[in-house]
Each structure stands twice: as C-alpha cells, then as structure tokens.
C-alpha cells in the first residue's frame, strides 16, 4: 500500500469517527431535552390535577365511611337481632 492510500484511509477513518461521535452526542443531548420537556409538561398537568383529585378522594372517602357505617348497622341488625 502506498503512503498516499494509507493517509487517505486514515483521514477517512478519522472523519467517520468524528461524525459518529458528534451524532451520538447530539442524539443524547436532544433526547434528554425532549424527555425534560415531557417531564415538565407532565408535572405541570399533575400539579394542576392534584387539588381536584384530592377533593374527589375526600368526597369518596366520606361516602365510603357513610356506606360502610350503614352496612355495619344492617349487618348487626341481621346477625344479632335476627331482623
């Protein structure tokens, strides 16, 4: 192999390696930024939805307590009193 061919192949390999490294870095950076934007948007939506969900949970919990209290009373009357 001539010196000219070896120098050309070495240059081509160096350029290919530099392009591959640049692409990998760009892929990682862009991916992290996109995931960051999606995470921020989801957190904002979760923060906005959290108070409404907490109110719904409080209402559901009160309804469950009332319902379970009624069922306990009915079960007591059926089992203990034979009604």
C-alpha positions in Angstrom: 0.0 0.0 0.0 1.3 3.4 -0.8 1.7 6.2 1.6 -1.0 8.2 -0.2 -3.6 5.4 0.2 -2.8 4.9 3.9 -3.1 8.6 4.6 -6.4 8.8 2.7 -7.8 5.8 4.7 -6.6 7.2 8.0 -8.2 10.6 7.2 -11.5 8.9 6.2 -11.5 6.8 9.4 -10.8 9.9 11.5 -13.7 11.8 9.8 -16.0 8.9 10.2 -15.2 8.6 13.9 -15.7 12.3 14.4 -19.1 12.2 12.7 -20.2 9.1 14.7 -19.2 10.8 18.0 -20.9 14.0 17.0 -24.1 12.1 16.1 -24.0 10.2 19.3 -23.6 13.3 21.4 -26.4 15.1 19.5 -28.7 12.1 20.0 -28.1 12.0 23.7 -28.5 15.8 24.2 -31.6 16.1 22.1 -33.1 13.1 23.8 -32.5 14.5 27.3 -34.0 17.8 26.3 -37.1 16.2 24.9 -37.6 14.0 27.9 -37.1 17.0 30.1 -39.8 18.9 28.3 -42.2 16.0 28.5 -41.4 15.6 32.2 -42.1 19.3 32.8 -45.3 19.2 31.0 -46.5 16.1 32.9 -45.5 17.6 36.2 -47.4 20.7 35.4 -50.5 18.7 34.5 -50.2 16.6 37.6 -49.9 19.7 39.8 -52.9 21.2 38.2 -54.9 18.0 38.5 -53.8 17.1 42.1 -56.2 19.5 44.0 -59.2 18.3 42.1 -58.3 14.7 42.6 -57.7 15.3 46.3 -61.2 16.8 46.6 -62.6 13.8 44.8 -60.8 11.4 47.1 -62.1 13.2 50.2 -65.6 13.0 48.9 -65.3 9.3 48.0 -63.8 8.6 51.4 -66.7 10.3 53.2 -69.1 8.3 51.0 -67.3 5.1 51.8 -67.5 5.8 55.6 -71.2 6.5 55.4 -71.8 3.4 53.3 -69.7 1.2 55.5 -71.4 2.6 58.6 -74.8 1.7 57.1 -73.7 -1.7 56.1 -72.2 -2.4 59.6 -75.5 -1.4 61.1 -77.5 -3.5 58.7 -75.2 -6.5 59.3 -75.5 -6.0 63.1 -79.3 -6.0 62.9 -79.4 -9.0 60.7 -76.9 -11.1 62.6 -77.6 -10.1 66.2 -81.3 -9.2 66.2 -82.4 -11.7 63.5 -84.2 -9.0 61.6 
